[in-house]
């Protein structure tokens, strides 16, 4: 160990090397702006971008379904009958539940 210190004394106790080591320590482990925190924030950002793309495609699908539903009276009637069990005045609706 002593040979190591004697051999690398110039590098260990050099003021520039010490300044660089302190700077790197601050850069890596600074709590708010450290590289580790920046890496975690980048991962969260990429996840949000993926969710954004997913929701954009879902909105496009829903808009397409909305246009198809309200553009045609038959589609609207079919949706109302299936989803909300609506009926005409002269009809009776029977719901069969299987056990």
N, C-alpha and C positions, 0 to 999 in steps of 0.2 A: 504494500500500500504506500509505503514511504517512497519507494522508487517511482511509483506512478505520479505522486505529487511533485517530486523533484524533477522528473522528466517533463511533465506538462505544466510546470509552474508558470511559465510565460503565458500560456493560454488560459489557465484558470484564473489568474489574478490580474489579467489585463483589463483595464477599465473599459475598453471597447467591447470586449467579450462579455464582461459583466453587464454592460448596458444592453447589449443585444439579448442576453439571457433574460434579463428583467422584462424587456420589451416583448419577447416571445411568450413569457409567462403571462403577462397582462393580456396579450392578444388572444391566447388560447383560453384562459380561465376567467377572464373578466365576466362577471355575472350577467350583465345586461347585453354587452356587445361582443362577447367571446365567440370564437369560431364554432365551438360546440353548440352554443345557443343558436347561432346563425344556421347551422346545419339542421337542427331540429325545426326551426321556423321554415326553412326551405321545404322540408318534408310535409309540413302542415299546409303550406301554400300549394304544393303540387296536388295534395289530396283535395283541397277546395276547388282547384281547377278541374279535376276529374268529376267532382260532384256537379260543378257548373255545367259541364258538357252533358252529363246524364240528364239533368233537369231541363236543359234546352231541348234534348231529343224527346223527353216526355211531354213538354209543352207542345212541340210540333205534332206529336201523336194525338194529344187531346184536342188541339185545334182542328185537326183533320176529322176526328170523330164528331166534334161539335158541328162542323159544317155539314157533314153527312146527315146528322140527326135532324137538324133544323131546316135543311133545304128541301126535305121531302116529307109530306104529311103522313105517308104510310110508315116511314121509318120512325117518326115521332110517336105515332099510335102504337107501333110494335114495342117501342121502348117503354112507353107508359104502361102498357098491359103487362109486360114481363117484369119490370122493375117495381112498379107501384101497385100491381094487381088492379088496375082500373078496368072498368067495364062500361059498356053502353047501357042505356036505360032498360032495354028489353032483354038483357042477358043476365044469366046467373053464373057466378064463378064458384067452382068447387076446388078446394085445395086438398090434395091427397098426401098425407104424410105417412111414409113407410117407417115401421118400427125396426 
